[in-house]
Every structure is written in C-alpha cells, then in structure tokens.
C-alpha cells in the first residue's frame, strides 16, 4: 500500500514534466546530425571525480533514459566511459524520463531498477521523501557545481519547505519554452517584440485562409505562470520553498495579467480549445504562424518540413522585457538501491563534462546544463535553434521541486483558464483563491 501511495504522489508531481514533452527527450534526428568525436586522452583530461573506484571486478551500470536521441547519447557516452574504466560497462534501458521516477519506486527495492536514471528536477521532492535517490556525496559537490550553471544547480538541489537544501541531481540539460515562428508565414524582422505588437499583429491578421496568427496554451499553468512571475518574484519565493505563499498575487502579477487578457480578447478562443497538442499540430501543418513551444518539438517540426525560427517571447508591457518563465532541469539521479554507487556517481559526473554535454546537444538539440558548450557546436542549424532558446532561458527560473509544489498545477490551471475565458473578471480575487488552494498557511 505504501508503494502504491508513493507511486501516485510521484505521478502527480510529474504533471509539469509531461507538459514539457521531455518524455521523448529528443529534438532532432541524430542520424542527420554531425557529432564530434573525442579521444580518450582528451576525456581523461577534462573528467574529474573524487570517487574511489578501486575494484577491478567487471561491473555493469544500468542506465534508464528516453528514446530518440538520449538513448544514443547514453550508449556513446558509455563507450567512452568504458575506455577510461575498462571493467565498467554501461547498459542502456529504455525507460522514459516521465516514467523513471515512479518506476524506480517499484523496481528499485525488487532489484530490477537502474543504477542511474534521468528525470526532471521538479520530481526531486517526492523522490527524496521516498528515499529512492542518493544524495550527491560531499566530496563531489564542488565538481557538480563547477560543471553546470548556477540555475541548473539550483534545480538539482532540493529546497524543502523546512528550509533545508540538499543536492541530489547531476544536471545534463536544461529546457524552457520560447516563441517559435514559421518563416514562410512571418519574416524574422516582423516577429512581434512586445505583447502590444503581438496583439496588433493578431488583430490585423488575415485569417480567411484558415491560418491562425498566434496561439498559446493559456489554461496550462506551465506556460501561463510567465504572466504572474517576475525576475524578483518566483513561484513559492526565491528558493521555491515557501509553501505558505505562492508569490503569484503580487501587484506586478495582477498588472501583467492585463497582457494575458489582451491576448485573450485578440485570439478569442476558449482555453480548452488551444491546448499545446492542438497548437503543435497546427504549427506542424503550416497553419499557425507563431506559438509558444520548446526544444521537444524541434525534431517533429523539422520532419514536417517547416522552416522555423526560435526567439524570446515578446516583452511584457509591465517590464519591457521578456516574461520570466519556468525552466526545467533534466538530471541524472543515482538510485539509492544501486550496489555500485561510486561508479554510478562517476558516470553521472562524466555526463556533465563539456565534451559529453556537447555530444548530447548534437544528438538531441537540447540546451546544455553548462554555459561553455554552444560556441563549440559546429552544426549551424543546431546553434540557431539553441541560441533562440537561450535568449528566453536568460529569463527563466527552475520550477520549484519541493513535494508540496504539486498543489500549484490544478489550482492555477483553473485560475488562468477562468481569467482567459472571462468567467473571472476580478483578476486579483481569482489569483488569491488559487493561492489559497496551492499553499499550506
């Protein structure tokens, strides 16, 4: 019974991860991309670990990851790691990142789980409370911190509601959403730079052909949180662990919702009719000029033959800058049930090296967790996509990862939907009601 309850809780906290589309993990067909090869000597020079791996016994580390890009990355990285440690073999198993955190609850104790697995950082709180993940050893914390950005490190660190901070994850990529635009339907120089320009563009767009100008999944709290966040006001506070206050009912939040309402009036469609899956389908079929999406769709849009660009989301009227939105951090986690924790920790750190981060970008077209990788990528199409995403990433912050953060999704989905649809005319009152449901006073 305890296992079933915990699995249900894990599934609930997966809501945000599902929205990001990170289950497939891949954003680009790896067979059409050039990847850089790195010598063993080069990798030995950059790879750092304080783990003592003294055994000469043959060891197999089982790694769970998603298909269509991440799988090839793990396999290639495993081959390189095996060159450094010939007695350690990396065995890839397909468990999607959106399923891994619940699977380990059942498979770990039974001895069928992975030594390492990938999942989104916002699942840390529930996994840590269930004691299924292994905390990063003190000896390795400096190595992890120096191998990723500060924001990725913050995402990998559990900021619990009691104020404690513990590092559990090894960041291997970051993701956020940005503005995707179809170059056949709108030229780069005409892409709106502000929300006021976007509203004007929508109002003046000729829809007689059935093509729509712009859509976003307004009822989805993962996206619409950008209208209630600011650079100084994040969900559940600066550390993401203030369960007594969502911080989403500030004066700035109420003011910024005017842009949200203006978009609603211009688009004139109920939130229920503009889900991300609907919008993605329209964009992929060439029937939508612009949408809010992420790297998880790059591959499918390419395969559909869409010539598209990516840039920052239009600036809010309140700040004159791009909205402050959610960032996801994809981490590798060492299972608490692993019998080879030092070796698993070492492989997780190996995946964070600059060379392996570059390889992952080339194979999956997803953002690295380091800030020294993009300039090293030679594929110009990958660089263009990631540069556009990186513009928006500068305004992003990690989703809160405390277990209680799951309260946010349902409460604010209702609030954003009601405001968008016009059934709630008092914005502050609606946000206040949502705040009450998403907190524990």
C-alpha positions as CSV (number, residue, x, y, z in Angstrom):
1,X,0.0,0.0,0.0
2,X,2.8,2.4,0.9
3,X,4.4,1.8,-2.5
4,X,1.2,2.5,-4.3
5,X,0.6,5.7,-2.5
6,X,4.1,6.9,-3.2
7,X,3.8,6.0,-6.8
8,X,0.6,8.0,-7.1
9,X,2.3,11.0,-5.5
10,X,5.1,10.7,-7.9
11,X,2.7,10.6,-10.8
12,X,1.1,13.8,-9.6
13,X,4.4,15.7,-9.5
14,X,5.1,14.6,-13.0
15,X,2.5,16.9,-14.4
16,X,4.9,19.7,-15.2
17,X,7.3,17.2,-16.8
18,X,4.6,15.9,-19.1
19,X,3.8,19.4,-20.3
20,X,7.4,19.9,-21.3
21,X,7.3,17.0,-23.7
22,X,10.5,15.7,-22.2
23,X,9.3,12.1,-22.2
24,X,10.7,11.5,-25.7
25,X,13.7,13.5,-24.8
26,X,14.9,14.0,-28.4
27,X,14.5,17.1,-30.5
28,X,16.5,16.1,-33.6
29,X,17.1,13.2,-35.8
30,X,20.6,12.1,-34.7
31,X,21.3,10.4,-38.0
32,X,21.1,13.7,-39.8
33,X,23.5,15.5,-37.4
34,X,27.2,15.6,-37.3
35,X,28.7,14.7,-33.9
36,X,32.1,15.4,-32.6
37,X,34.4,12.6,-31.6
38,X,36.6,13.0,-28.6
39,X,39.7,11.0,-27.8
40,X,40.1,9.0,-24.6
41,X,43.1,11.2,-23.6
42,X,41.0,14.4,-24.1
43,X,38.2,13.0,-22.0
44,X,40.6,11.8,-19.2
45,X,42.0,15.3,-19.1
46,X,38.6,17.0,-18.6
47,X,36.9,14.4,-16.4
48,X,37.1,14.9,-12.7
49,X,35.8,12.7,-9.9
50,X,36.8,12.2,-6.2
51,X,35.1,8.8,-6.1
52,X,37.4,5.9,-5.3
53,X,36.9,3.2,-7.8
54,X,39.3,0.6,-6.7
55,X,37.6,-2.6,-7.8
56,X,38.9,-4.4,-10.9
57,X,35.8,-6.6,-11.0
58,X,33.6,-6.3,-14.1
59,X,30.7,-4.1,-13.3
60,X,27.6,-3.2,-15.3
61,X,25.7,0.0,-14.6
62,X,22.1,0.1,-15.8
63,X,21.0,3.5,-17.1
64,X,17.4,4.4,-17.8
65,X,16.8,7.1,-20.4
66,X,14.4,8.1,-23.1
67,X,14.5,7.0,-26.8
68,X,15.1,9.0,-29.9
69,X,18.4,10.8,-29.0
70,X,19.1,10.4,-25.3
71,X,19.4,6.6,-25.9
72,X,22.2,7.1,-28.4
73,X,23.9,9.7,-26.1
74,X,24.0,7.2,-23.2
75,X,25.3,4.5,-25.5
76,X,28.1,6.6,-27.0
77,X,29.0,8.2,-23.6
78,X,29.0,4.7,-22.1
79,X,31.5,3.5,-24.8
80,X,33.8,6.5,-23.9
81,X,33.5,5.8,-20.2
82,X,34.4,2.2,-20.8
83,X,37.6,3.3,-22.4
84,X,38.5,5.1,-19.2
85,X,37.3,2.3,-17.0
86,X,37.5,-1.0,-19.0
87,X,35.9,-3.0,-16.2
88,X,32.7,-0.9,-16.2
89,X,30.1,-1.5,-18.8
90,X,27.2,0.9,-19.4
91,X,23.9,-0.9,-20.2
92,X,21.1,1.3,-21.6
93,X,17.5,0.5,-20.9
94,X,14.6,2.5,-22.3
95,X,12.5,4.0,-19.5
96,X,11.1,7.4,-20.4
97,X,12.1,10.2,-18.2
98,X,8.5,10.9,-17.4
99,X,8.1,7.3,-16.1
100,X,11.5,6.7,-14.4
101,X,10.7,8.4,-11.1
102,X,7.7,6.2,-10.5
103,X,9.3,3.1,-11.9
104,X,12.2,3.3,-9.5
105,X,9.8,3.1,-6.5
106,X,8.7,-0.3,-7.6
107,X,11.7,-1.7,-9.4
108,X,14.4,-0.4,-7.1
109,X,13.5,-2.5,-4.0
110,X,12.9,-5.5,-6.2
111,X,16.4,-5.4,-7.5
112,X,15.3,-4.6,-11.1
113,X,15.9,-0.9,-11.1
114,X,18.6,1.3,-12.7
115,X,21.8,2.4,-11.1
116,X,21.2,5.8,-12.7
117,X,18.1,7.3,-14.3
118,X,17.1,10.6,-15.9
119,X,14.0,12.6,-15.0
120,X,13.0,16.2,-14.5
121,X,14.3,18.2,-11.4
122,X,10.8,19.1,-10.1
123,X,10.3,15.4,-9.1
124,X,13.2,15.6,-6.5
125,X,11.0,16.4,-3.5
126,X,8.8,13.4,-3.8
127,X,11.7,11.1,-4.7
128,X,13.8,12.3,-1.8
129,X,10.9,11.9,0.7
130,X,10.5,8.3,-0.6
131,X,14.3,7.8,-0.1
132,X,14.7,6.4,-3.7
133,X,17.6,8.7,-4.7
134,X,21.1,9.0,-3.4
135,X,22.3,12.4,-2.3
136,X,25.4,13.8,-4.0
137,X,28.4,12.9,-1.8
138,X,30.0,15.9,-0.1
139,X,33.3,15.1,-1.9
140,X,31.6,15.6,-5.3
141,X,29.5,18.7,-4.6
142,X,32.2,21.1,-5.9
143,X,32.7,19.1,-9.1
144,X,28.9,19.1,-9.8
145,X,28.7,22.8,-9.0
146,X,31.6,23.7,-11.4
147,X,30.1,21.5,-14.2
148,X,26.8,23.3,-14.6
149,X,25.2,26.8,-14.5
150,X,24.0,28.2,-11.2
151,X,20.4,27.9,-12.2
152,X,20.8,24.3,-13.2
153,X,22.5,23.6,-9.9
154,X,19.6,25.3,-8.1
155,X,17.2,23.0,-9.9
156,X,19.2,19.9,-8.9
157,X,19.1,21.0,-5.3
158,X,16.1,20.2,-3.2
159,X,14.9,23.3,-1.4
160,X,12.4,21.8,1.0
161,X,9.6,23.6,2.7
162,X,11.5,23.3,6.0
163,X,14.3,25.5,4.6
164,X,16.9,22.7,4.1
165,X,18.9,22.3,0.9
166,X,20.3,19.0,-0.4
167,X,21.9,18.3,-3.7
168,X,20.6,15.2,-5.4
169,X,20.8,15.7,-9.2
170,X,23.5,15.8,-11.8
171,X,22.2,18.3,-14.4
172,X,22.7,17.1,-18.0
173,X,20.4,19.5,-19.9
174,X,18.0,22.5,-19.4
175,X,14.9,23.4,-21.2
176,X,12.4,26.2,-21.5
177,X,9.8,27.4,-23.9
178,X,10.1,30.3,-26.3
179,X,8.5,31.8,-29.4
180,X,8.5,29.6,-32.5
181,X,7.6,31.2,-35.8
182,X,7.0,29.9,-39.3
183,X,9.4,31.8,-41.6
184,X,7.0,31.1,-44.6
185,X,4.2,32.9,-42.8
186,X,6.1,35.7,-41.0
187,X,9.6,37.1,-41.7
188,X,12.0,37.4,-38.8
189,X,12.0,41.2,-38.9
190,X,8.2,41.2,-38.5
191,X,8.1,38.9,-35.4
192,X,6.5,41.0,-32.6
193,X,8.9,42.1,-29.9
194,X,6.3,43.2,-27.4
195,X,2.9,41.9,-26.3
196,X,1.3,45.0,-27.6
197,X,2.8,44.3,-31.0
198,X,1.6,40.7,-30.8
199,X,-2.0,41.9,-30.1
200,X,-1.8,44.3,-33.0
201,X,-0.5,41.5,-35.3
202,X,-3.3,39.2,-34.3
203,X,-6.0,41.8,-34.8
204,X,-4.6,42.7,-38.3
205,X,-4.0,39.1,-39.5
206,X,-6.0,37.8,-42.4
207,X,-7.5,34.5,-41.3
208,X,-9.5,33.9,-44.5
209,X,-7.2,31.0,-45.4
210,X,-7.7,29.3,-42.1
211,X,-4.2,30.1,-40.9
212,X,-4.0,31.4,-37.4
213,X,-1.6,34.1,-36.3
214,X,-0.6,33.1,-32.7
215,X,-1.7,30.6,-30.0
216,X,-0.5,29.6,-26.6
217,X,-1.8,27.0,-24.1
218,X,-3.4,29.6,-21.9
219,X,-5.0,27.2,-19.5
220,X,-1.8,25.4,-18.8
221,X,-0.1,26.7,-15.7
222,X,3.3,25.6,-17.0
223,X,3.1,28.3,-19.7
224,X,0.8,31.0,-18.1
225,X,3.0,31.3,-15.0
226,X,5.1,33.7,-17.1
227,X,2.4,36.3,-16.7
228,X,2.5,36.2,-12.8
229,X,6.2,35.8,-12.4
230,X,8.9,38.5,-12.4
231,X,12.7,38.4,-12.1
232,X,12.3,39.2,-8.4
233,X,9.1,37.2,-7.8
234,X,9.2,33.5,-8.4
235,X,6.7,30.7,-7.6
236,X,6.9,29.9,-3.9
237,X,9.5,32.6,-3.4
238,X,13.2,33.0,-4.2
239,X,14.1,29.5,-3.1
240,X,10.9,27.9,-4.4
241,X,10.2,26.5,-0.9
242,X,7.7,29.0,0.7
243,X,4.7,26.7,1.0
244,X,2.8,29.5,2.8
245,X,2.8,31.9,-0.2
246,X,2.8,31.2,-3.9
247,X,4.0,34.8,-4.5
248,X,1.8,34.8,-7.6
249,X,-0.7,37.5,-6.4
250,X,1.7,40.5,-6.3
251,X,0.8,43.9,-7.8
252,X,3.1,43.1,-10.7
253,X,1.4,39.8,-11.3
254,X,-2.0,41.5,-11.4
255,X,-0.7,44.2,-13.8
256,X,0.9,41.7,-16.1
257,X,-2.3,39.8,-16.4
258,X,-3.6,42.7,-18.5
259,X,-1.3,41.5,-21.3
260,X,-2.8,38.0,-20.8
261,X,-6.3,39.4,-21.0
262,X,-5.4,41.4,-24.1
263,X,-4.2,38.3,-25.8
264,X,-7.4,36.5,-24.9
265,X,-9.5,39.2,-26.4
266,X,-7.5,39.2,-29.6
267,X,-7.3,35.4,-30.0
268,X,-11.0,35.0,-29.0
269,X,-10.8,31.2,-28.3
270,X,-11.5,29.4,-25.1
271,X,-8.6,28.0,-23.2
272,X,-10.0,24.5,-23.7
273,X,-9.6,24.8,-27.5
274,X,-5.9,25.9,-27.6
275,X,-4.0,23.1,-25.7
276,X,-0.4,22.7,-26.6
277,X,-1.1,19.5,-28.6
278,X,-3.6,21.4,-30.8
279,X,-1.2,24.3,-31.3
280,X,1.7,22.0,-32.1
281,X,-0.4,20.2,-34.7
282,X,-1.4,23.4,-36.4
283,X,2.2,24.7,-36.4
284,X,3.4,21.4,-37.8
285,X,0.8,21.5,-40.6
286,X,1.8,25.1,-41.6
287,X,-1.5,26.5,-40.3
288,X,-0.1,28.6,-37.4
289,X,2.3,31.5,-37.8
290,X,3.6,31.6,-34.2
291,X,3.3,29.6,-31.0
292,X,4.9,29.1,-27.6
293,X,6.8,25.8,-27.6
294,X,10.1,24.1,-26.7
295,X,13.0,22.1,-27.9
296,X,11.0,18.9,-27.6
297,X,9.2,19.9,-30.8
298,X,12.2,20.8,-33.0
299,X,12.5,17.3,-34.5
300,X,8.9,16.9,-35.4
301,X,8.7,20.4,-36.9
302,X,11.8,19.7,-39.0
303,X,10.5,16.4,-40.2
304,X,7.2,18.1,-41.2
305,X,9.3,20.4,-43.4
306,X,8.5,23.6,-41.5
307,X,11.1,26.3,-41.9
308,X,11.0,27.9,-38.5
309,X,12.9,30.1,-36.1
310,X,13.0,30.5,-32.4
311,X,13.3,33.7,-30.3
312,X,12.5,35.2,-27.0
313,X,8.8,35.6,-26.0
314,X,7.5,39.2,-26.7
315,X,8.2,41.6,-23.9
316,X,5.5,42.3,-21.3
317,X,4.2,45.8,-21.1
318,X,4.9,46.0,-17.3
319,X,8.6,45.3,-17.6
320,X,9.6,46.0,-21.2
321,X,11.4,42.6,-21.1
322,X,10.7,39.0,-22.0
323,X,8.4,37.3,-19.5
324,X,10.0,35.4,-16.6
325,X,9.1,31.7,-17.1
326,X,9.8,28.2,-16.0
327,X,13.0,26.3,-16.7
328,X,13.3,22.5,-16.5
329,X,16.5,20.8,-15.5
330,X,16.9,17.3,-16.7
331,X,19.1,15.4,-14.2
332,X,20.7,12.1,-13.8
333,X,20.0,10.5,-10.4
334,X,21.8,7.7,-8.7
335,X,19.4,5.2,-7.2
336,X,19.5,4.6,-3.5
337,X,19.2,0.9,-4.4
338,X,22.3,0.8,-6.6
339,X,25.0,-1.6,-5.5
340,X,27.6,0.4,-7.3
341,X,27.1,4.0,-6.1
342,X,30.7,5.3,-6.5
343,X,30.8,4.1,-10.1
344,X,27.3,5.4,-10.8
345,X,28.3,8.8,-9.4
346,X,31.4,8.9,-11.5
347,X,29.4,8.2,-14.7
348,X,26.9,10.9,-13.8
349,X,29.8,13.3,-13.5
350,X,31.2,12.1,-16.8
351,X,28.0,13.0,-18.5
352,X,28.4,16.6,-17.2
353,X,31.8,17.2,-18.8
354,X,31.9,19.8,-21.6
355,X,32.6,17.1,-24.2
356,X,29.7,15.0,-23.2
357,X,27.4,18.0,-23.0
358,X,28.4,19.0,-26.5
359,X,27.7,15.4,-27.7
360,X,24.3,15.5,-26.1
361,X,23.4,18.8,-27.8
362,X,24.5,17.5,-31.1
363,X,22.4,14.4,-30.8
364,X,19.3,15.8,-29.2
365,X,19.2,19.6,-30.0
366,X,18.5,20.4,-26.4
367,X,20.1,23.0,-24.2
368,X,23.2,22.0,-22.2
369,X,23.4,22.5,-18.5
370,X,26.7,24.3,-18.9
371,X,27.3,27.7,-20.4
372,X,30.5,26.9,-22.3
373,X,29.1,24.5,-24.9
374,X,27.1,26.3,-27.5
375,X,30.1,28.0,-29.1
376,X,31.8,24.6,-29.7
377,X,28.9,23.2,-31.8
378,X,29.7,23.3,-35.5
379,X,26.2,22.5,-36.8
380,X,24.8,25.9,-37.6
381,X,21.1,24.8,-37.5
382,X,21.5,23.5,-34.0
383,X,23.3,26.7,-32.9
384,X,20.5,28.8,-34.4
385,X,17.8,26.8,-32.6
386,X,19.6,26.8,-29.3
387,X,20.6,30.4,-29.5
388,X,16.9,31.3,-29.8
389,X,16.0,29.2,-26.8
390,X,18.9,30.6,-24.9
391,X,17.5,34.1,-25.4
392,X,14.5,33.1,-23.4
393,X,16.4,30.9,-20.9
394,X,18.1,34.1,-19.6
395,X,14.7,35.0,-18.1
396,X,13.8,31.5,-16.8
397,X,13.9,30.0,-13.3
398,X,13.8,26.4,-12.2
399,X,10.3,25.0,-11.3
400,X,10.0,24.5,-7.5
401,X,10.9,21.0,-6.6
402,X,9.6,20.6,-3.1
403,X,7.0,17.9,-2.9
404,X,4.2,20.3,-1.9
405,X,4.7,22.2,-5.2
406,X,2.3,19.8,-6.8
407,X,-0.5,21.9,-5.3
408,X,0.2,24.6,-7.8
409,X,-0.8,22.9,-11.0
410,X,-4.6,22.3,-10.5
411,X,-5.2,25.5,-8.6
412,X,-3.6,27.8,-11.1
413,X,-4.8,25.9,-14.2
414,X,-8.3,26.8,-13.0
415,X,-7.4,30.5,-12.3
416,X,-5.6,31.1,-15.6
417,X,-8.4,29.4,-17.5
418,X,-11.1,31.4,-15.8
419,X,-9.3,34.7,-16.4
420,X,-8.6,33.8,-20.0
421,X,-12.2,32.7,-20.7
422,X,-13.7,35.8,-19.0
423,X,-15.6,33.9,-16.3
424,X,-13.4,35.6,-13.7
425,X,-13.4,39.4,-14.0
426,X,-11.6,40.2,-10.8
427,X,-8.1,39.0,-11.5
428,X,-6.7,39.6,-8.0
429,X,-9.5,37.7,-6.4
430,X,-9.1,34.8,-8.8
431,X,-5.4,34.6,-8.2
432,X,-5.9,34.9,-4.4
433,X,-8.3,31.9,-4.5
434,X,-5.8,29.9,-6.4
435,X,-3.1,30.9,-3.9
436,X,-5.2,29.6,-1.1
437,X,-5.5,26.2,-2.7
438,X,-1.8,26.0,-3.6
439,X,-0.5,26.8,-0.2
440,X,-0.5,25.5,3.4
441,X,-0.9,28.5,5.6
